[in-house]
Amino acid sequence: MIRKIVKIAVFLLIANALYQVTPVALHNMQFKDALQELVLYSQKASDAELVNRTMALAGENRIPLEREYVRVLHETGSLHLQASYVEPLRLLPRYSYGWEFNIDAKALDLTAATPRR
């Protein structure tokens, strides 16, 4: 009898953890894809426009992103958009875990490349 109760308790703890983690992971993947698409199709946009669009995408995907954790980097022939945030997870009662996400979306800028001859 006690063995069944322990098995049910373990099952419920695992089910709760999956219930907490799955939506966060799904929102992160959708946000990461949206940032990659933003970088690919917005290479002529200013840094402020990229940051504003990133914040809008974060709001759409329920991401707790703060403006100061978004960076736009221009390197020779490429554009990088970096975003970092921490999503709190309640895996167990009275136990919260901060899951840190670091996203680096990058795209090549083929207009800046010099042709070889």
TIDREN-515697 format. One record per atom (N, C-alpha, C): residue in three letters; x, y, z; residue number from 1. Coordinates in pm, 1 decimal. Layout:
<rs>
R   code          x          y          z   pos
R    Ala          X          Y          Z   NUM
...
</rs>
This chain:
<rs>
R   code          x          y          z   pos
R    Met       81.3     -119.3        0.0     1
R    Met        0.0        0.0        0.0     1
R    Met       86.3      126.8        0.0     1
R    Ile      186.3      129.4       87.0     2
R    Ile      274.2      246.0       93.9     2
R    Ile      355.5      258.1      -34.8     2
R    Arg      391.4      145.2      -91.6     3
R    Arg      467.0      145.8     -216.3     3
R    Arg      386.5      213.0     -328.0     3
R    Lys      257.0      186.6     -335.2     4
R    Lys      171.3      249.2     -435.5     4
R    Lys      160.7      399.4     -412.5     4
R    Ile      151.2      439.0     -287.4     5
R    Ile      142.4      581.8     -255.2     5
R    Ile      269.5      653.9     -296.6     5
R    Val      383.9      592.2     -271.5     6
R    Val      511.7      651.5     -311.6     6
R    Val      520.3      660.9     -463.9     6
R    Lys      477.9      556.9     -534.0     7
R    Lys      480.8      559.4     -680.7     7
R    Lys      389.2      669.0     -735.5     7
R    Ile      272.5      683.9     -677.3     8
R    Ile      179.6      788.2     -721.1     8
R    Ile      237.7      926.7     -692.5     8
R    Ala      301.6      943.1     -576.9     9
R    Ala      362.0     1071.3     -541.7     9
R    Ala      474.9     1106.4     -638.8     9
R    Val      558.8     1009.8     -671.6    10
R    Val      667.8     1033.1     -767.1    10
R    Val      611.0     1066.9     -904.9    10
R    Phe      508.5      994.4     -945.8    11
R    Phe      444.2     1022.3    -1073.9    11
R    Phe      387.5     1163.8    -1077.0    11
R    Leu      321.7     1206.1     -969.8    12
R    Leu      263.8     1339.7     -964.4    12
R    Leu      372.0     1448.4     -965.5    12
R    Leu      483.7     1423.4     -898.5    13
R    Leu      594.0     1519.6     -900.8    13
R    Leu      652.2     1533.4    -1041.6    13
R    Ile      669.0     1422.0    -1111.0    14
R    Ile      720.8     1426.0    -1248.2    14
R    Ile      620.2     1492.8    -1341.4    14
R    Ala      492.0     1461.6    -1325.2    15
R    Ala      388.3     1523.8    -1408.5    15
R    Ala      383.2     1674.2    -1384.5    15
R    Asn      395.8     1716.8    -1260.3    16
R    Asn      397.1     1859.7    -1229.0    16
R    Asn      518.9     1928.0    -1290.7    16
R    Ala      633.7     1864.9    -1282.7    17
R    Ala      755.1     1922.8    -1341.7    17
R    Ala      738.6     1938.3    -1493.2    17
R    Leu      684.0     1837.5    -1558.2    18
R    Leu      659.9     1848.3    -1702.6    18
R    Leu      558.8     1958.2    -1734.1    18
R    Tyr      456.9     1969.6    -1651.9    19
R    Tyr      355.6     2072.6    -1670.3    19
R    Tyr      415.4     2212.5    -1656.2    19
R    Gln      515.2     2227.8    -1571.0    20
R    Gln      579.7     2356.9    -1551.3    20
R    Gln      683.9     2386.6    -1658.3    20
R    Val      759.2     2286.1    -1702.5    21
R    Val      871.9     2306.1    -1793.5    21
R    Val      828.6     2315.2    -1939.6    21
R    Thr      731.8     2237.1    -1981.0    22
R    Thr      694.5     2229.2    -2122.5    22
R    Thr      652.0     2363.9    -2181.3    22
R    Pro      561.7     2440.4    -2118.0    23
R    Pro      524.8     2569.7    -2178.2    23
R    Pro      641.8     2667.2    -2187.0    23
R    Val      728.6     2666.6    -2086.5    24
R    Val      843.9     2756.7    -2087.0    24
R    Val      938.0     2721.7    -2201.5    24
R    Ala      964.4     2593.8    -2220.7    25
R    Ala     1052.0     2550.8    -2329.7    25
R    Ala      988.9     2581.2    -2465.2    25
R    Leu      859.1     2561.8    -2478.3    26
R    Leu      790.1     2590.7    -2603.7    26
R    Leu      795.0     2739.6    -2636.6    26
R    His      767.8     2825.5    -2537.8    27
R    His      774.2     2970.0    -2560.6    27
R    His      916.1     3013.3    -2597.0    27
R    Asn     1016.0     2952.0    -2534.2    28
R    Asn     1154.5     2985.1    -2566.3    28
R    Asn     1188.1     2947.8    -2710.8    28
R    Met     1145.5     2831.5    -2754.9    29
R    Met     1174.3     2791.1    -2893.0    29
R    Met     1104.7     2882.1    -2993.3    29
R    Gln      980.0     2920.3    -2965.7    30
R    Gln      908.5     3009.8    -3054.7    30
R    Gln      973.9     3147.3    -3058.6    30
R    Phe     1018.6     3195.4    -2943.8    31
R    Phe     1085.6     3325.3    -2936.8    31
R    Phe     1218.9     3321.4    -3010.4    31
R    Lys     1292.2     3213.3    -2993.8    32
R    Lys     1420.8     3198.2    -3062.2    32
R    Lys     1401.6     3197.5    -3214.0    32
R    Asp     1301.1     3125.2    -3262.9    33
R    Asp     1271.3     3123.2    -3406.0    33
R    Asp     1230.4     3261.4    -3456.1    33
R    Ala     1149.9     3332.8    -3377.0    34
R    Ala     1106.3     3466.6    -3416.5    34
R    Ala     1224.5     3562.9    -3422.2    34
R    Leu     1318.2     3550.9    -3328.3    35
R    Leu     1436.9     3637.1    -3331.4    35
R    Leu     1525.2     3605.9    -3452.0    35
R    Gln     1538.5     3478.7    -3484.6    36
R    Gln     1618.3     3441.9    -3601.3    36
R    Gln     1556.2     3500.1    -3728.2    36
R    Glu     1425.7     3492.0    -3738.7    37
R    Glu     1357.0     3548.4    -3854.6    37
R    Glu     1371.2     3700.6    -3857.4    37
R    Leu     1364.0     3764.0    -3741.1    38
R    Leu     1380.9     3908.6    -3732.6    38
R    Leu     1518.1     3950.7    -3782.3    38
R    Val     1620.1     3879.9    -3740.9    39
R    Val     1756.2     3914.2    -3781.9    39
R    Val     1775.7     3891.2    -3931.7    39
R    Leu     1718.0     3784.9    -3982.8    40
R    Leu     1734.3     3754.6    -4124.9    40
R    Leu     1672.3     3860.9    -4214.7    40
R    Tyr     1556.8     3912.8    -4175.0    41
R    Tyr     1482.9     4003.4    -4262.5    41
R    Tyr     1488.6     4149.7    -4220.9    41
R    Ser     1569.9     4184.2    -4124.5    42
R    Ser     1577.3     4323.3    -4078.5    42
R    Ser     1720.5     4374.0    -4073.3    42
R    Gln     1798.7     4340.6    -4170.5    43
R    Gln     1939.2     4379.6    -4166.2    43
R    Gln     1959.3     4528.8    -4189.7    43
R    Lys     1864.8     4594.2    -4252.5    44
R    Lys     1876.2     4738.5    -4277.3    44
R    Lys     1816.0     4820.9    -4163.9    44
R    Ala     1755.1     4757.9    -4066.6    45
R    Ala     1692.5     4829.0    -3955.7    45
R    Ala     1798.7     4881.2    -3859.2    45
R    Ser     1764.6     4988.5    -3789.1    46
R    Ser     1857.3     5043.5    -3690.0    46
R    Ser     1856.9     4954.8    -3564.7    46
R    Asp     1955.3     4977.8    -3479.1    47
R    Asp     1965.1     4900.0    -3355.1    47
R    Asp     1842.8     4922.4    -3266.0    47
R    Ala     1796.0     5046.7    -3257.3    48
R    Ala     1679.6     5076.5    -3173.9    48
R    Ala     1555.1     5004.6    -3226.4    48
R    Glu     1538.7     5000.2    -3357.9    49
R    Glu     1424.7     4928.9    -3415.3    49
R    Glu     1432.4     4779.1    -3385.1    49
R    Leu     1552.1     4722.3    -3394.2    50
R    Leu     1569.0     4579.7    -3363.3    50
R    Leu     1536.7     4550.0    -3217.5    50
R    Val     1580.0     4637.0    -3128.3    51
R    Val     1552.0     4616.5    -2986.1    51
R    Val     1401.6     4630.3    -2960.3    51
R    Asn     1338.1     4730.3    -3021.6    52
R    Asn     1193.9     4747.7    -3003.8    52
R    Asn     1116.1     4628.0    -3057.3    52
R    Arg     1154.6     4575.9    -3172.1    53
R    Arg     1087.7     4458.3    -3227.5    53
R    Arg     1111.9     4335.4    -3140.7    53
R    Thr     1231.7     4324.4    -3084.8    54
R    Thr     1262.9     4213.3    -2994.5    54
R    Thr     1174.1     4218.8    -2870.8    54
R    Met     1155.8     4336.5    -2815.4    55
R    Met     1070.4     4350.1    -2697.7    55
R    Met      925.1     4317.5    -2731.5    55
R    Ala      880.7     4356.3    -2851.6    56
R    Ala      744.3     4322.9    -2893.4    56
R    Ala      727.7     4171.4    -2907.8    56
R    Leu      828.0     4106.1    -2967.0    57
R    Leu      822.7     3959.8    -2980.6    57
R    Leu      825.2     3890.8    -2844.4    57
R    Ala      900.0     3947.1    -2751.1    58
R    Ala      903.4     3890.4    -2615.9    58
R    Ala      765.2     3898.7    -2550.8    58
R    Gly      697.6     4009.4    -2571.5    59
R    Gly      563.1     4023.1    -2516.5    59
R    Gly      465.6     3925.1    -2579.1    59
R    Glu      476.5     3904.7    -2710.3    60
R    Glu      388.1     3810.7    -2779.7    60
R    Glu      409.7     3667.1    -2732.2    60
R    Asn      533.6     3633.4    -2699.1    61
R    Asn      567.4     3496.4    -2659.2    61
R    Asn      574.2     3476.8    -2508.1    61
R    Arg      528.4     3574.8    -2433.2    62
R    Arg      526.7     3567.1    -2286.1    62
R    Arg      664.9     3540.7    -2226.8    62
R    Ile      761.9     3615.9    -2275.7    63
R    Ile      899.8     3603.0    -2230.3    63
R    Ile      930.6     3719.3    -2136.5    63
R    Pro      982.1     3694.3    -2015.3    64
R    Pro     1012.7     3803.0    -1921.3    64
R    Pro     1147.9     3868.6    -1952.3    64
R    Leu     1155.8     3934.4    -2065.4    65
R    Leu     1281.2     3994.8    -2112.9    65
R    Leu     1282.9     4142.2    -2077.2    65
R    Glu     1396.5     4187.9    -2029.5    66
R    Glu     1415.2     4329.5    -1999.2    66
R    Glu     1505.0     4390.4    -2106.4    66
R    Arg     1476.8     4517.0    -2137.7    67
R    Arg     1543.2     4586.1    -2248.4    67
R    Arg     1696.3     4587.3    -2234.4    67
R    Glu     1747.3     4597.3    -2113.3    68
R    Glu     1892.8     4606.6    -2096.4    68
R    Glu     1964.8     4474.8    -2123.9    68
R    Tyr     1890.3     4365.7    -2139.8    69
R    Tyr     1951.7     4236.7    -2169.6    69
R    Tyr     1941.5     4198.6    -2315.9    69
R    Val     1916.3     4298.5    -2400.3    70
R    Val     1912.9     4277.7    -2545.6    70
R    Val     2030.1     4354.5    -2604.8    70
R    Arg     2111.2     4284.8    -2685.4    71
R    Arg     2227.3     4348.7    -2748.8    71
R    Arg     2224.7     4323.0    -2897.3    71
R    Val     2259.9     4425.4    -2972.7    72
R    Val     2272.7     4413.8    -3117.8    72
R    Val     2419.7     4436.3    -3150.0    72
R    Leu     2480.6     4338.5    -3218.1    73
R    Leu     2622.0     4347.5    -3253.6    73
R    Leu     2637.4     4340.9    -3405.0    73
R    His     2716.0     4431.4    -3457.2    74
R    His     2747.1     4430.2    -3599.4    74
R    His     2892.7     4389.3    -3615.0    74
R    Glu     2914.8     4279.5    -3681.8    75
R    Glu     3049.6     4236.0    -3713.6    75
R    Glu     3064.1     4240.0    -3864.6    75
R    Thr     3183.2     4226.5    -3911.8    76
R    Thr     3207.1     4230.9    -4055.1    76
R    Thr     3130.1     4118.2    -4123.3    76
R    Gly     3030.9     4156.6    -4200.5    77
R    Gly     2954.0     4058.7    -4276.1    77
R    Gly     2848.8     3983.7    -4198.4    77
R    Ser     2820.0     4022.8    -4073.3    78
R    Ser     2716.1     3951.8    -3998.3    78
R    Ser     2650.1     4044.6    -3895.9    78
R    Leu     2532.3     4004.3    -3856.0    79
R    Leu     2454.4     4076.6    -3756.5    79
R    Leu     2414.5     3977.0    -3647.9    79
R    His     2438.4     4014.5    -3522.0    80
R    His     2404.5     3928.6    -3407.5    80
R    His     2303.4     4001.9    -3319.9    80
R    Leu     2203.8     3928.7    -3277.2    81
R    Leu     2106.4     3979.5    -3181.3    81
R    Leu     2108.2     3884.4    -3062.5    81
R    Gln     2150.8     3935.0    -2947.6    82
R    Gln     2163.2     3851.9    -2828.8    82
R    Gln     2060.5     3895.5    -2725.1    82
R    Ala     1995.5     3798.1    -2664.7    83
R    Ala     1896.9     3824.3    -2559.5    83
R    Ala     1914.8     3721.7    -2449.0    83
R    Ser     1905.7     3767.8    -2325.5    84
R    Ser     1918.7     3679.8    -2209.6    84
R    Ser     1806.5     3709.6    -2111.6    84
R    Tyr     1751.3     3603.7    -2054.8    85
R    Tyr     1647.6     3620.4    -1954.1    85
R    Tyr     1642.9     3497.3    -1865.6    85
R    Val     1579.7     3513.6    -1750.9    86
R    Val     1563.8     3404.9    -1655.5    86
R    Val     1414.3     3381.6    -1634.4    86
R    Glu     1373.4     3258.3    -1652.2    87
R    Glu     1232.9     3220.0    -1634.0    87
R    Glu     1221.6     3141.3    -1504.0    87
R    Pro     1142.7     3190.5    -1407.3    88
R    Pro     1128.0     3115.8    -1281.5    88
R    Pro     1033.8     2996.1    -1299.8    88
R    Leu     1075.5     2882.9    -1250.7    89
R    Leu      995.5     2760.5    -1256.2    89
R    Leu      965.1     2714.2    -1114.6    89
R    Arg      842.9     2671.0    -1091.7    90
R    Arg      804.5     2613.6     -962.8    90
R    Arg      789.7     2463.6     -981.2    90
R    Leu      900.4     2392.8     -966.8    91
R    Leu      900.9     2249.0     -987.7    91
R    Leu      838.1     2173.2     -871.8    91
R    Leu      861.4     2218.6     -753.0    92
R    Leu      805.2     2156.8     -632.3    92
R    Leu      738.4     2266.3     -549.5    92
R    Pro      647.6     2229.8     -464.3    93
R    Pro      591.5     2331.3     -374.3    93
R    Pro      702.8     2394.0     -288.4    93
R    Arg      701.9     2523.3     -281.9    94
R    Arg      800.2     2600.5     -204.5    94
R    Arg      941.3     2593.9     -262.1    94
R    Tyr      956.7     2547.3     -383.3    95
R    Tyr     1088.9     2543.3     -446.8    95
R    Tyr     1077.5     2604.4     -585.6    95
R    Ser     1151.8     2710.0     -605.4    96
R    Ser     1152.2     2777.2     -734.0    96
R    Ser     1292.5     2770.2     -793.1    96
R    Tyr     1298.5     2750.1     -922.7    97
R    Tyr     1427.0     2738.4     -993.3    97
R    Tyr     1427.8     2840.2    -1106.3    97
R    Gly     1534.5     2915.4    -1117.9    98
R    Gly     1548.4     3013.0    -1225.3    98
R    Gly     1620.4     2950.5    -1343.9    98
R    Trp     1548.4     2932.7    -1453.6    99
R    Trp     1604.5     2872.5    -1574.0    99
R    Trp     1653.6     2984.5    -1663.7    99
R    Glu     1784.3     2988.5    -1688.3   100
R    Glu     1844.7     3096.5    -1766.7   100
R    Glu     1849.9     3058.5    -1914.6   100
R    Phe     1805.8     3151.6    -1998.6   101
R    Phe     1808.9     3133.0    -2142.9   101
R    Phe     1897.4     3239.1    -2205.3   101
R    Asn     1986.2     3198.0    -2293.0   102
R    Asn     2071.5     3288.7    -2370.0   102
R    Asn     2049.2     3259.0    -2517.3   102
R    Ile     2000.9     3357.6    -2589.4   103
R    Ile     1969.8     3340.1    -2730.2   103
R    Ile     2064.2     3427.2    -2811.3   103
R    Asp     2122.9     3368.5    -2914.1   104
R    Asp     2209.5     3442.4    -3005.8   104
R    Asp     2160.6     3414.5    -3147.0   104
R    Ala     2086.9     3509.6    -3201.7   105
R    Ala     2038.7     3497.2    -3339.0   105
R    Ala     2137.0     3571.0    -3428.8   105
R    Lys     2179.3     3506.0    -3534.4   106
R    Lys     2276.9     3570.3    -3622.7   106
R    Lys     2240.5     3547.1    -3767.5   106
R    Ala     2282.5     3642.2    -3849.5   107
R    Ala     2257.4     3633.3    -3992.9   107
R    Ala     2375.4     3694.9    -4065.5   107
R    Leu     2407.4     3636.2    -4179.5   108
R    Leu     2513.8     3690.3    -4262.2   108
R    Leu     2460.9     3805.6    -4343.1   108
R    Asp     2541.8     3909.0    -4358.9   109
R    Asp     2507.0     4023.1    -4441.2   109
R    Asp     2586.4     4011.9    -4571.0   109
R    Leu     2521.6     3958.8    -4671.7   110
R    Leu     2591.4     3933.1    -4798.9   110
R    Leu     2616.0     4060.2    -4878.3   110
R    Thr     2548.6     4169.2    -4844.2   111
R    Thr     2572.3     4294.7    -4915.9   111
R    Thr     2706.2     4356.1    -4876.2   111
R    Ala     2755.3     4323.3    -4756.7   112
R    Ala     2882.2     4380.0    -4709.6   112
R    Ala     3001.9     4297.0    -4758.0   112
R    Ala     2977.0     4178.7    -4808.6   113
R    Ala     3086.8     4093.1    -4852.2   113
R    Ala     3142.3     4142.3    -4985.7   113
R    Thr     3272.6     4136.1    -4997.7   114
R    Thr     3335.0     4176.5    -5124.1   114
R    Thr     3350.6     4054.8    -5212.1   114
R    Pro     3317.0     4066.1    -5339.4   115
R    Pro     3327.7     3950.3    -5427.3   115
R    Pro     3473.4     3914.3    -5456.7   115
R    Arg     3499.4     3787.1    -5468.1   116
R    Arg     3633.9     3739.5    -5503.5   116
R    Arg     3647.6     3733.8    -5653.8   116
R    Arg     3762.5     3765.5    -5701.3   117
R    Arg     3788.1     3759.0    -5845.7   117
R    Arg     3911.7     3679.8    -5874.6   117
</rs>
